[in-house]
Amino acid sequence: QYAAPAPPQQAAPLAPAQPAAVQPMPQAMANAPASNPSMLPGAVGNIPYVYDDKQYLPSPAPGQGYPIVWLFADNKTPDKLYFGYQSADGEMHVYNEIKPNGVTRQQAFGNEYWTILAADKRTVAVQPFKITQQNQWLSIGPSAAKPTL
């Protein structure tokens, strides 16, 4: 007498947005330091660094695809900063606050391009950089010096 319910429909899994050509606000370009991938502070070879009483060992992310990774920002400034990601449609998405003089972590996808935004959540404080490591560490200095990735 009753018809069997239809099976639930599932949406196709979403793929991460493809990296867009990030176009920072022009007024921010003059004062924003260039991204500068280099050695990770606090992590040498197979020695991990510690965040929130846990150890994190940096390692290369796969060069293809979008694996889930952690991004750590060591803010050595007195200013609030924010993680920013610009999607393929050009919209800048603002994520976790990076506390002044502290370390904050953000989940991201490897092979994406991220940036660090100033307290106004619009001004680019650190030029876009590519996520190339699992447990990637970014150190942001108190001046316009280049950040360490």
N, C-alpha and C positions, 0 to 999 in steps of 0.2 A: 503494500500500500504506500509506503514511503520510499522515495528514491534515495539511493546512497548519496552522501554529500560528495561534491566534486573535490578532487585532491587540491591541496593548497598550491597556489602558483608562487614560484620563487623568482625574485628579480635576478637578473644576471649580475654576477659580482662586478663591482666597479673597479676599474684599473686606476692607478694614481694618474693625476694630470701630467701630461707631458711637460717637460721644462719649457717655460716660455722665455722669450727674450725679455729679461727684467729691465725695466726702464725706470730707474730711480728718479725722484723728483729733482729737477735741474738745480734748485737752490741748495740741495743737500750734496750734490756732486763735488762742489768746491772743497768742502770740509771733511768729506767722508774718506777714511783711509781705504786704500786698495786691499783686496783680499790677498792673502799671502800664505798659501799652504806650506807648512813646514813641520818640523818635529813637534810632537805632542809634549807639552810640559807635564812633568810628573809621570810620564810613561816612557820607559826606555826598554826596548826589546820585549821580553816577556814579563816585564814588571808592571802590574796594573796600578791604576790610581784608585783612590777611595772616594766615594760619594755616598753620603747618608749611611755610613758604616758598612757599605758593601763595596766589593772590589770589581772594577770594570777594566777588562783588558782590551785595548784597541786592536783591531785587526782589519785588514782590507775588506771592504764590502765587495760582493760580486760586481763585475764590471757591466753586467747586463741585468735588466729587470729592475724591480723596485723592492728589495728586501726591507723589512722593518728594522730600523736601527735606533740607537739612542744618540742624541746630540747634546753635549754638555757645554755650557757657556760659563766661564769664570769671569765675572764682571768685576774688574779692579777699579771701577769708577764709583763716585758717589751718586750716580744717576740711575734711575730706573730705565731699563731697556726692555725690548720685547723681541721675541722671535717673529720673523715675518716670512711668508711664503706667497709668491705671486703665481696665481693659477694661469692656465693657458688663455683664459678670457681676459687677462690683464688685471683682474681684481687682486689687491693685496689683502691677504688674510693675516690677522694678528693672532698670535698664540701666546704662550706663557710669558708672564713677566719674569725678567731676569733681575733679581734683587740686587740693589747696590752692594758692592763689596761682598758678593756671595756667588755661589755656584748654583745654577738651575739646570735641570735636564728637560729635554723635549723629545718626544717620539717623532720620528720622521721616516721617510723612505730613502734608501740609498739611491744615488744617482739623480737626486733632485737638487735644485738650486734654492738656497735659503739666504736670508739676509738678517741683519739685526737692525731694529728700528729704535728711534729715540723715544722719549717719554710721551711725545705727542702722538705716537703710533702712526705717523706718516713720514717723518723725516728718516732717511736712510743713514744709520750711524756706521754701519760696516757694509762695504760693497758685497754684492751677491757672491756666494761661494758654493761649490758643489760638495755634496755629501759623498765622500769616498771611503769612509771607514765605518765599521760598526764601533760604537762607543767613541765617536769623534769628539775631540775636545777643542774648544775655541776659547782663547784667552784674550780679553779685551782690556787694553791698557788705559791708564788715566788721561792720556793725551791723544793727539791725532796720530800717534804711532801706529804702524801696521799691526793688525791683530795676528795672533799666531793660531793657525789651524792645525 
